[in-house]
Amino acid sequence: MPKSTLSRRPPSRAQQRGAVLYIALIMLILLALIGLVAMQVAGMQERMAANYNAVNQAFQRVEGLVRNVECNLEDLENRRPNSCDDRLSAVTISYRCDDGHDTGVWVSGRTLANAPAVNVRKIDECVVGESTIAMGVGPLGESSPIVMYQISGYETDLPNQTGAPAPTTAAALDTVFKL
């Protein structure tokens, strides 16, 4: 019989070198490394999403705080009773132009523990210029002055309550509110 028609026998143990085993182990190590990298990327993305959420929550809370102060100031100026959702009793208004208020310094003096904080200054008389500040025409043809307030707010992502998780992020907002 010719050699080509004979059935092949597997090589004996002495002739086997185990190359498949080495290749399989190298492939398993590569797959494990790819899995570890994927887990680290997923963990990093989860932390980034949590940080973004905390910053967004803090900004939304400080914006709500400032809008509430604006509503209260509008009630005060127009002598309306309680049209705002939440009355703020601890807010004081500074009427001095030369009080040296710097919002950056004010914010840097805040901590997560003493939030929320609001600073309100009436600044319409602090505007320097040769012309009068006027907006619109009053009922008798006279111009009515603009009433302006500078409102600085500071708030955290979570409310400071006993038993609640501690806040992790703070945001500050500084606005000029004209009536």
Buried (B, 14 or more C-beta within 10 A) or exposed (E): EEEEEEEEEEEEEEEEEEEEEEEEEEEEEEEEEEEEEEEEEEEEEEEEEEEEEBBEBBBEBBBBBBBBBBBBBBBBEEEEEEEBEEEBEEBEEBEEBEEEBEBEEBBEEBEBEEBBBBBBBBBBEBEEEEEEBEEEEEEEEEEEBBBBBBBBBBBBBBEEEEEEEEBBBBBBBBBEBEB
